[in-house]
Amino acid sequence: MCYTYRTVMNTKKIAYFLMFSLVLGFAGFAYGASDDTRYLVKSGSNFWKKSFGVRHQFEEGFTTDLTDWQLRVARMFGVELIPVKKLYVLPDYSVVSESGSIDIKAKTSRAPTRLLPSDQVPWGVEVVYGGQLLSDKPSGGAGVSIAVLDTGILKTHLDLKNRIKECKDFTSAKQSVVDNSCDDKNGHGTHVAGTIAADGGLDGKGIYGVAPESSLFVYKVCSPNGSCWSDDIAVAIRTAAVNGANIISMSLGSDSESSLIKDAISYATGKNVLVIAAAGNDGPDVGSIDYPGANPDVISVGAFDVDFKIADWSSRGLNSTTAPDSINYGDIEFAAPGVAIESTAKDGSYIIMSGTSMATPHITGLAAKEWQKDALDPDSATRELLHMFSQDLDPIGDDDASGLGFPHL
């Protein structure tokens, strides 16, 4: 009996010592994590949850940020750890110079901002409308909610502030989700949101997106430097689906797939949410498409210029090696305007950017405008309608660069 008592006491002492040591290790989640310290802890143990802190809970475990010391302790005790993947917003690949030429080498450069847009209906929005918007303004999207997972938004931008329905920050180090916070310190998310839903502002002098009557769920999942943790993205996708988003738009990507994001996409599509993502800016090699765009449950979008020529840097799919006229793993589905796209800027003005990030919101806006709300499966019905609206681009057929072509009115 004495031996059993001492064994129990020793076990408790070890547990208390370990807990105390872990606390001294300063969990990254509680005090701010370094760049590459997030892990999926494949355990349901409350002890490890209390020791490390829980950022997000998943079926297979929980995610957290670990210090080097905590990492060593976890491995010492045989705790299974899987590094959490990072994704990145896809940077604008080109900039318009003062002469009007395109410099495709300036991968992260941006054109000067302006106080007013040079064109209230940018060329990309106009061609989505079939080139018929010579005097009328865009319309549509009423009653449709779009979750934009990106770097946030400038909530006070005159052309966007009336479109914002929800605002959440999934990037905070001290709290996994912060409501009513989505400030954009990068500019990428504000630009994407404008192409989808900018409404010209109450004065009517601003810029217009494809579906200016739609509502935005602005979910900040990427930091100011453009990096995005896959667990934050996965939780944002699930949150969007639960909160009633019809469409999820993601202008971000990675060379390989995240199982957390893949599972979240399956969850969302199971709730009839249409998911759209950028193909990436890693072209022109075949198979250079990024995830989550390469997932067949996701509409992937490449980029073309004002002459309908696919940009060299627009990622290519595997369409030439898969079954034609169907969506398979690694396929591009559509192409859209993505070169020299003017939209809303993070300082309240307007800016020109290029990339498949800029192409994606054109398709998102069109899907919102044509949302088949009365269909049994509105996401599938809307996707099929986009196929019907698609115009084949060069090269002919279901190709690696543009997939089924360019959907427009």
Secondary structure, DSSP 4 states (H G I P E B T S, - for coil): -HHHHHHHHHHHHHHHHHHHHHHHT--HHHH---TT-EEEE----HHHHHHH--SEEETTEEEEE--HHHHHHHHHTT--EEEPPEEEE-----EE-TTS-EETT-TT--PPPBSS-S-SS-HHHHHHTTT--SSSPP---TT-EEEEEES-B-TT-TTTTTTEEEEEE---SS-S-EET--B-SSSHHHHHHHHHH-B--TTS-S-B-S-TT-EEEEEE-S-TTSEEEHHHHHHHHHHHHHTT-SEEEE-EEBSS--HHHHHHHHHHHHTT-EEEEE--S-TTSTT-PPBTTTSTTEEEEEEE-TTSPBPTTS---SGGGS-TTS--TT---EEEE-SSEEEE-TTSSEEEE-SHHHHHHHHHHHHHHT--TTSSSHHHHHHHHHHHTEE--SSSSSBTTTBT-EE--
